[in-house]
């Protein structure tokens, strides 16, 4: 199976960068696409695993292709359409497009072209080739619940902390941490962040031994504090950027008209010299016009920098609840139960008993 984890230098040398899109603009495009998938998933009443799978497909796709070649909102619909089938919660393509039309403005919906269904169905084949039919994806949710069950402490504070960590996992989908670290490490980092912000000190846990200096030593090994805090800061950056003004993107053409077929076919076959952890390049495309730089954001100290990562802030400095403006997060498993999912046509309800089959007599008895 291919390796889907990249170094930070590779995330800054993507096909979009080679196509003239700067790093900050690409990061904004990724965030917009991820939030769009989450909004569609909420409207269609899809589960968190289906939504997360669609977002991971989205991030992986743009490690091989440029945002100029494939409009992000069409790709987002395609990723959610495929994720629904993989996670066994399928939705019809026309239903996804109908929801997308209600969520997008008219100038953004132009990118779907004259036949939106054909655009999405055609892009699905390209998506499958791009992700090399590697469809099964693990998410931090299951590890988050598993680790939380081992922690000891006040039940009310513990439940508040776990719910906060669950929300952080949802928000982390808008970043590229899923392209940098395994889901186990992301779950540990976001539990660590939630415990800091909720002031819940983990001092005891099930299975504690003298060899375990920290609670996560029982689950993952060789994870340094620098790695955990780097993941935390990438998530916290979302809440700093929320109120900043961003430039509007020009309307995009549908994939069938966005670029010549030769460029698209080239993008499907990355250079053979590219290593497993490096981002593939698209042909020999050279950026012609460099777009104007976006408004400056607070400097982010990366893990690769020589300067130390600053300590994590307290809860008052980051109003993370204000960021969740268009997506109501479901409670984590173990919290009050959510309503049952809607049944799609052809699905049998739970505990359905099929009628017994009887063999007819030939000829019928007289």
FITOR-928181 format. One record per residue (C-alpha): x, y, z. Coordinates in nm, 4 decimals. Example, Ala and Ser with C-alpha at 12.3 -4.5 7.8 and 13.67 -1.06 7.14 Angstrom:
x->1.2300 | y->-0.4500 | z->0.7800
x->1.3670 | y->-0.1060 | z->0.7140
end
This chain:
x->0.0000 | y->0.0000 | z->0.0000
x->0.1237 | y->0.3536 | z->-0.0678
x->0.2533 | y->0.5731 | z->0.2113
x->0.0150 | y->0.8642 | z->0.2734
x->0.2256 | y->1.0576 | z->0.5250
x->0.4358 | y->1.3530 | z->0.4143
x->0.6987 | y->1.5839 | z->0.5544
x->0.6164 | y->1.9511 | z->0.5970
x->0.8509 | y->2.0463 | z->0.3161
x->0.6508 | y->1.8195 | z->0.0838
x->0.3250 | y->1.9877 | z->0.1859
x->0.4742 | y->2.3166 | z->0.0653
x->0.5775 | y->2.1725 | z->-0.2710
x->0.2461 | y->2.0385 | z->-0.4006
x->0.1116 | y->2.0434 | z->-0.7582
x->-0.0935 | y->2.3510 | z->-0.6666
x->0.2277 | y->2.5320 | z->-0.5686
x->0.3837 | y->2.4362 | z->-0.9012
x->0.0691 | y->2.5712 | z->-1.0668
x->0.1121 | y->2.9174 | z->-0.9156
x->-0.0981 | y->2.8861 | z->-0.5974
x->0.0893 | y->2.9975 | z->-0.2871
x->0.0919 | y->2.7926 | z->0.0344
x->-0.1507 | y->3.0090 | z->0.2325
x->-0.4078 | y->3.0101 | z->-0.0474
x->-0.3836 | y->2.6335 | z->-0.0839
x->-0.4302 | y->2.5907 | z->0.2889
x->-0.7447 | y->2.8055 | z->0.2685
x->-0.8754 | y->2.5995 | z->-0.0231
x->-0.8233 | y->2.2803 | z->0.1749
x->-1.0057 | y->2.4240 | z->0.4743
x->-1.2970 | y->2.5430 | z->0.2594
x->-1.3273 | y->2.2029 | z->0.0929
x->-1.3178 | y->2.0178 | z->0.4240
x->-1.5793 | y->2.2444 | z->0.5832
x->-1.7972 | y->2.2032 | z->0.2737
x->-1.7841 | y->1.8228 | z->0.3050
x->-1.8735 | y->1.8487 | z->0.6730
x->-2.1665 | y->2.0785 | z->0.5989
x->-2.2959 | y->1.8406 | z->0.3309
x->-2.2533 | y->1.5451 | z->0.5645
x->-2.4574 | y->1.7171 | z->0.8324
x->-2.7362 | y->1.8015 | z->0.5880
x->-2.7434 | y->1.4450 | z->0.4543
x->-2.7283 | y->1.3034 | z->0.8099
x->-2.4126 | y->1.1040 | z->0.7427
x->-2.1987 | y->0.9631 | z->1.0212
x->-1.8699 | y->1.1100 | z->1.1363
x->-1.6658 | y->0.8259 | z->0.9815
x->-1.8173 | y->0.8859 | z->0.6380
x->-1.7497 | y->1.2585 | z->0.6571
x->-1.3940 | y->1.2064 | z->0.7809
x->-1.3221 | y->0.9528 | z->0.5067
x->-1.4404 | y->1.2000 | z->0.2441
x->-1.2163 | y->1.4728 | z->0.3848
x->-0.9104 | y->1.2455 | z->0.3884
x->-0.9785 | y->1.1511 | z->0.0244
x->-0.9969 | y->1.5245 | z->-0.0500
x->-0.6594 | y->1.6002 | z->0.1108
x->-0.4888 | y->1.3037 | z->-0.0566
x->-0.6292 | y->1.3942 | z->-0.3974
x->-0.4680 | y->1.7373 | z->-0.3923
x->-0.1288 | y->1.5919 | z->-0.3150
x->-0.1393 | y->1.4714 | z->-0.6770
x->-0.3468 | y->1.7411 | z->-0.8493
x->-0.3766 | y->2.1179 | z->-0.8606
x->-0.6688 | y->2.3228 | z->-0.7358
x->-0.6562 | y->2.5046 | z->-1.0692
x->-0.7197 | y->2.1833 | z->-1.2605
x->-0.9928 | y->2.0394 | z->-1.0383
x->-1.2343 | y->2.2785 | z->-0.8587
x->-1.2469 | y->2.2038 | z->-0.4895
x->-1.6266 | y->2.1948 | z->-0.4522
x->-1.6729 | y->1.9404 | z->-0.7326
x->-1.3947 | y->1.7307 | z->-0.5814
x->-1.5562 | y->1.7581 | z->-0.2381
x->-1.8856 | y->1.6211 | z->-0.3718
x->-1.7013 | y->1.3372 | z->-0.5439
x->-1.5071 | y->1.2483 | z->-0.2272
x->-1.8222 | y->1.2390 | z->-0.0155
x->-2.0018 | y->1.0332 | z->-0.2807
x->-1.7227 | y->0.7730 | z->-0.2784
x->-1.6886 | y->0.7798 | z->0.1024
x->-2.0583 | y->0.7037 | z->0.1405
x->-2.0194 | y->0.3855 | z->-0.0599
x->-1.7006 | y->0.2808 | z->0.1204
x->-1.8504 | y->0.3368 | z->0.4683
x->-2.1773 | y->0.1641 | z->0.3655
x->-2.3862 | y->0.4808 | z->0.4004
x->-2.4418 | y->0.5532 | z->0.0306
x->-2.6177 | y->0.8616 | z->-0.0993
x->-2.7338 | y->0.9206 | z->-0.4529
x->-2.5195 | y->1.1521 | z->-0.6603
x->-2.8174 | y->1.3727 | z->-0.7440
x->-2.8944 | y->1.4161 | z->-0.3718
x->-2.5378 | y->1.5261 | z->-0.2999
x->-2.5478 | y->1.7738 | z->-0.5882
x->-2.8834 | y->1.9079 | z->-0.4690
x->-2.7401 | y->1.9737 | z->-0.1223
x->-2.4289 | y->2.1326 | z->-0.2734
x->-2.6445 | y->2.3711 | z->-0.4737
x->-2.8226 | y->2.4873 | z->-0.1588
x->-2.4942 | y->2.5436 | z->0.0272
x->-2.3004 | y->2.7224 | z->-0.2488
x->-2.3475 | y->3.0649 | z->-0.3974
x->-2.4330 | y->3.0926 | z->-0.7636
x->-2.0827 | y->3.1959 | z->-0.8718
x->-1.9277 | y->2.8960 | z->-0.6886
x->-2.1808 | y->2.6515 | z->-0.8308
x->-2.0655 | y->2.7503 | z->-1.1813
x->-1.7733 | y->2.5097 | z->-1.1389
x->-2.0177 | y->2.2154 | z->-1.1701
x->-2.0828 | y->2.2995 | z->-1.5368
x->-2.3906 | y->2.2176 | z->-1.7428
x->-2.4133 | y->1.8543 | z->-1.6266
x->-2.3083 | y->1.8379 | z->-1.2572
x->-2.3805 | y->1.4663 | z->-1.2228
x->-2.1571 | y->1.3805 | z->-1.5177
x->-1.8771 | y->1.5964 | z->-1.3758
x->-1.8917 | y->1.4182 | z->-1.0387
x->-1.9194 | y->1.0681 | z->-1.1881
x->-1.6284 | y->1.1313 | z->-1.4258
x->-1.4148 | y->1.2706 | z->-1.1468
x->-1.4840 | y->0.9625 | z->-0.9341
x->-1.2794 | y->0.7472 | z->-1.1730
x->-0.9905 | y->0.9933 | z->-1.1525
x->-1.0188 | y->0.9988 | z->-0.7740
x->-0.9991 | y->0.6187 | z->-0.7523
x->-0.6870 | y->0.6121 | z->-0.9679
x->-0.5293 | y->0.8931 | z->-0.7696
x->-0.5733 | y->0.7302 | z->-0.4291
x->-0.4692 | y->0.3978 | z->-0.5866
x->-0.7926 | y->0.2276 | z->-0.4719
x->-0.6700 | y->0.2479 | z->-0.1116
x->-1.0170 | y->0.3036 | z->0.0293
x->-1.0074 | y->0.1872 | z->0.3913
x->-0.9060 | y->0.4641 | z->0.6302
x->-0.8698 | y->0.4681 | z->1.0084
x->-0.9684 | y->0.7826 | z->1.1963
x->-0.8765 | y->0.9153 | z->1.5413
x->-1.2334 | y->0.8772 | z->1.6712
x->-1.2069 | y->0.5102 | z->1.7658
x->-0.8677 | y->0.5600 | z->1.9297
x->-0.9978 | y->0.8642 | z->2.1178
x->-1.2782 | y->0.6617 | z->2.2784
x->-1.0459 | y->0.3694 | z->2.3473
x->-0.7898 | y->0.5857 | z->2.5235
x->-1.0524 | y->0.7839 | z->2.7169
x->-1.1964 | y->0.4654 | z->2.8684
x->-0.8599 | y->0.4022 | z->3.0346
x->-0.8404 | y->0.7417 | z->3.2062
x->-0.9472 | y->0.7881 | z->3.5670
x->-1.0859 | y->1.0981 | z->3.7331
x->-1.4016 | y->1.2946 | z->3.7935
x->-1.6608 | y->1.1585 | z->3.5478
x->-1.8169 | y->1.4984 | z->3.4686
x->-1.4794 | y->1.6608 | z->3.3969
x->-1.3669 | y->1.3563 | z->3.2018
x->-1.6787 | y->1.3632 | z->2.9845
x->-1.6331 | y->1.7362 | z->2.9183
x->-1.2702 | y->1.6787 | z->2.8221
x->-1.3504 | y->1.3890 | z->2.5890
x->-1.6263 | y->1.5866 | z->2.4170
x->-1.3830 | y->1.8752 | z->2.3660
x->-1.1229 | y->1.6365 | z->2.2239
x->-1.3889 | y->1.4888 | z->1.9927
x->-1.4641 | y->1.8399 | z->1.8612
x->-1.0931 | y->1.9012 | z->1.8092
x->-1.0708 | y->1.5841 | z->1.5997
x->-1.3533 | y->1.7165 | z->1.3822
x->-1.1780 | y->2.0508 | z->1.3410
x->-0.8438 | y->1.8842 | z->1.2680
x->-0.9943 | y->1.7611 | z->0.9405
x->-0.9665 | y->2.1189 | z->0.8136
x->-0.5877 | y->2.0953 | z->0.8519
x->-0.3360 | y->1.8602 | z->0.6958
x->-0.2469 | y->1.6694 | z->1.0137
x->-0.4056 | y->1.3576 | z->0.8601
x->-0.1309 | y->1.3781 | z->0.5954
x->0.1445 | y->1.4058 | z->0.8573
x->0.0654 | y->1.1689 | z->1.1447
x->-0.1125 | y->0.8428 | z->1.2159
x->-0.4604 | y->0.8582 | z->1.3745
x->-0.3325 | y->0.7147 | z->1.7038
x->-0.0900 | y->1.0055 | z->1.7457
x->-0.3543 | y->1.2624 | z->1.6483
x->-0.5928 | y->1.1179 | z->1.9086
x->-0.3263 | y->1.1385 | z->2.1803
x->-0.2345 | y->1.4965 | z->2.0852
x->-0.5928 | y->1.6219 | z->2.0903
x->-0.6724 | y->1.4514 | z->2.4207
x->-0.3624 | y->1.6240 | z->2.5535
x->-0.4856 | y->1.9582 | z->2.4168
x->-0.8369 | y->1.9124 | z->2.5563
x->-0.7018 | y->1.8185 | z->2.8989
x->-0.4917 | y->2.1356 | z->2.9044
x->-0.7779 | y->2.3630 | z->2.8043
x->-1.0350 | y->2.1995 | z->3.0318
x->-0.7848 | y->2.1825 | z->3.3192
x->-0.8316 | y->1.8094 | z->3.3592
x->-0.5121 | y->1.6556 | z->3.4923
x->-0.4578 | y->1.2924 | z->3.3998
x->-0.2782 | y->1.1499 | z->3.7019
x->-0.4039 | y->0.7914 | z->3.6982
x->-0.5202 | y->0.5457 | z->3.4362
x->-0.6008 | y->0.1788 | z->3.3948
x->-0.2908 | y->-0.0319 | z->3.3332
x->-0.0477 | y->0.2210 | z->3.4795
x->0.3007 | y->0.0844 | z->3.5475
x->0.6291 | y->0.2314 | z->3.6607
x->0.7554 | y->0.2205 | z->3.3012
x->0.4860 | y->0.4613 | z->3.1805
x->0.5917 | y->0.8205 | z->3.2383
x->0.2824 | y->0.9530 | z->3.0554
x->-0.0543 | y->0.7912 | z->3.0008
x->-0.0028 | y->0.7673 | z->2.6245
x->0.3157 | y->0.5601 | z->2.6659
x->0.0836 | y->0.2621 | z->2.7073
x->-0.0553 | y->0.3079 | z->2.3541
x->0.2096 | y->0.4784 | z->2.1368
x->0.5858 | y->0.4835 | z->2.1636
x->0.8528 | y->0.7405 | z->2.0854
x->0.6077 | y->1.0316 | z->2.0713
x->0.7776 | y->1.3454 | z->2.1951
x->0.6139 | y->1.6531 | z->2.3444
x->0.7327 | y->1.8505 | z->2.0403
x->0.5222 | y->1.6301 | z->1.8111
x->0.2126 | y->1.6607 | z->2.0296
x->0.2415 | y->2.0372 | z->2.0661
x->0.3033 | y->2.0812 | z->1.6947
x->-0.0263 | y->1.9026 | z->1.6196
x->-0.2011 | y->2.1102 | z->1.8855
x->-0.0743 | y->2.4376 | z->1.7388
x->-0.1858 | y->2.3409 | z->1.3881
x->-0.5389 | y->2.2895 | z->1.5216
x->-0.5319 | y->2.6037 | z->1.7351
x->-0.4284 | y->2.8077 | z->1.4320
x->-0.7755 | y->2.7450 | z->1.2895
x->-0.9368 | y->2.9533 | z->1.5614
x->-0.6956 | y->3.2404 | z->1.5124
x->-0.7660 | y->3.2511 | z->1.1392
x->-1.1447 | y->3.2307 | z->1.1718
x->-1.2107 | y->3.6028 | z->1.2024
x->-0.9494 | y->3.7121 | z->0.9513
x->-1.0623 | y->3.8451 | z->0.6170
x->-0.9689 | y->3.6361 | z->0.3136
x->-0.9749 | y->3.7300 | z->-0.0500
x->-1.2548 | y->3.5900 | z->-0.2634
x->-1.1614 | y->3.3199 | z->-0.5103
x->-1.2461 | y->3.3721 | z->-0.8784
x->-1.5117 | y->3.1402 | z->-1.0250
x->-1.3685 | y->2.8089 | z->-1.1443
x->-1.4612 | y->2.6163 | z->-1.4542
x->-1.5728 | y->2.2526 | z->-1.4343
x->-1.2942 | y->1.9904 | z->-1.4573
x->-1.3917 | y->1.9023 | z->-1.8151
x->-1.3152 | y->2.2597 | z->-1.9260
x->-1.0546 | y->2.3711 | z->-1.6767
x->-0.7459 | y->2.2438 | z->-1.8585
x->-0.6383 | y->2.0463 | z->-2.1656
x->-0.6715 | y->1.6667 | z->-2.1371
x->-0.2946 | y->1.6263 | z->-2.1728
x->-0.2297 | y->1.8118 | z->-1.8495
x->-0.4870 | y->1.6056 | z->-1.6641
x->-0.3467 | y->1.2754 | z->-1.7885
x->0.0018 | y->1.3883 | z->-1.6887
x->-0.1196 | y->1.4635 | z->-1.3377
x->-0.2403 | y->1.1059 | z->-1.2962
x->0.1128 | y->0.9682 | z->-1.3357
x->0.3624 | y->1.1294 | z->-1.0960
x->0.7310 | y->1.1190 | z->-1.1584
x->0.8812 | y->0.7751 | z->-1.0881
x->1.1678 | y->0.9395 | z->-0.9020
x->0.9342 | y->1.0744 | z->-0.6365
x->0.9884 | y->0.9088 | z->-0.3000
x->0.7057 | y->0.7658 | z->-0.0900
x->0.6997 | y->1.0694 | z->0.1366
x->0.7335 | y->1.3339 | z->-0.1316
x->0.4574 | y->1.5110 | z->-0.3203
x->0.4419 | y->1.4220 | z->-0.6895
x->0.4893 | y->1.6935 | z->-0.9446
x->0.2611 | y->1.7609 | z->-1.2398
x->0.4635 | y->1.7479 | z->-1.5546
x->0.6904 | y->2.0497 | z->-1.6067
x->0.4309 | y->2.3182 | z->-1.5448
x->0.5866 | y->2.6546 | z->-1.4579
x->0.3833 | y->2.9238 | z->-1.2803
x->0.3424 | y->3.2267 | z->-1.5029
x->0.1602 | y->3.4763 | z->-1.2847
x->0.2069 | y->3.4768 | z->-0.9116
x->-0.1093 | y->3.5825 | z->-0.7255
x->-0.1033 | y->3.8612 | z->-0.4731
x->-0.0066 | y->3.7417 | z->-0.1256
x->-0.2951 | y->3.7002 | z->0.1213
x->-0.3180 | y->3.9054 | z->0.4421
x->-0.0437 | y->3.8209 | z->0.6831
x->-0.1301 | y->3.5808 | z->0.9614
x->0.0342 | y->3.5406 | z->1.3010
x->0.3675 | y->3.3658 | z->1.2493
x->0.3523 | y->2.9924 | z->1.3006
x->0.6555 | y->2.8271 | z->1.4514
x->0.6975 | y->2.4943 | z->1.2762
x->0.8576 | y->2.1837 | z->1.4144
x->1.1434 | y->2.2249 | z->1.1697
x->1.2324 | y->2.5657 | z->1.3103
x->1.5150 | y->2.6068 | z->1.5542
x->1.2998 | y->2.8219 | z->1.7815
x->1.1141 | y->2.6390 | z->2.0596
x->0.7385 | y->2.5871 | z->2.0223
x->0.5567 | y->2.8190 | z->2.2648
x->0.3595 | y->2.6639 | z->2.5510
x->-0.0059 | y->2.5846 | z->2.4947
x->-0.2389 | y->2.8717 | z->2.5890
x->-0.5258 | y->2.8630 | z->2.8305
x->-0.8874 | y->2.8274 | z->2.7251
x->-0.9622 | y->3.2015 | z->2.7366
x->-0.7170 | y->3.2789 | z->2.4549
x->-0.8950 | y->3.0609 | z->2.1987
x->-1.2694 | y->3.0725 | z->2.1554
x->-1.2757 | y->2.7397 | z->1.9762
x->-1.6546 | y->2.7099 | z->2.0075
x->-1.6963 | y->3.0159 | z->1.7834
x->-1.5254 | y->2.8309 | z->1.4978
x->-1.7960 | y->2.5652 | z->1.4866
x->-2.0398 | y->2.8054 | z->1.3252
x->-2.1852 | y->2.5770 | z->1.0604
x->-2.1429 | y->2.2273 | z->1.1943
x->-2.3047 | y->2.0908 | z->1.5097
x->-2.0800 | y->1.8155 | z->1.6385
x->-2.2339 | y->1.4855 | z->1.7445
x->-2.1667 | y->1.3632 | z->2.0949
x->-1.8954 | y->1.1032 | z->2.1241
x->-1.9986 | y->0.7393 | z->2.1838
x->-2.0943 | y->0.7018 | z->2.5479
x->-2.2648 | y->1.0393 | z->2.5675
x->-2.6482 | y->1.0671 | z->2.5416
x->-2.7577 | y->0.8657 | z->2.2408
x->-2.8273 | y->1.0376 | z->1.9090
x->-3.1404 | y->0.9708 | z->1.6991
x->-3.1206 | y->0.6638 | z->1.4709
x->-2.9873 | y->0.7246 | z->1.1189
x->-3.2295 | y->0.7586 | z->0.8332
x->-3.2914 | y->0.4529 | z->0.6198
x->-3.1931 | y->0.4711 | z->0.2566
x->-3.4097 | y->0.2951 | z->-0.0045
x->-3.3585 | y->-0.0805 | z->-0.0059
x->-3.2081 | y->-0.0998 | z->0.3435
x->-3.3677 | y->-0.3403 | z->0.5904
x->-3.4293 | y->-0.2097 | z->0.9445
x->-3.2264 | y->-0.3511 | z->1.2349
x->-3.3290 | y->-0.6948 | z->1.3668
x->-3.5348 | y->-0.7600 | z->1.0550
x->-3.6320 | y->-1.1266 | z->1.0232
x->-3.6777 | y->-1.2616 | z->0.6763
x->-3.9833 | y->-1.4873 | z->0.6252
x->-3.9010 | y->-1.8589 | z->0.6005
x->-3.8591 | y->-1.9990 | z->0.2543
x->-4.0848 | y->-2.2901 | z->0.1621
x->-4.0273 | y->-2.5161 | z->-0.1361
x->-4.3368 | y->-2.5548 | z->-0.3557
x->-4.4568 | y->-2.8962 | z->-0.4608
x->-4.4475 | y->-2.9889 | z->-0.8296
x->-4.7006 | y->-3.0858 | z->-0.9341
x->-4.9234 | y->-2.9298 | z->-0.6678
x->-5.0934 | y->-3.1902 | z->-0.4480
x->-5.4476 | y->-3.2878 | z->-0.5572
end
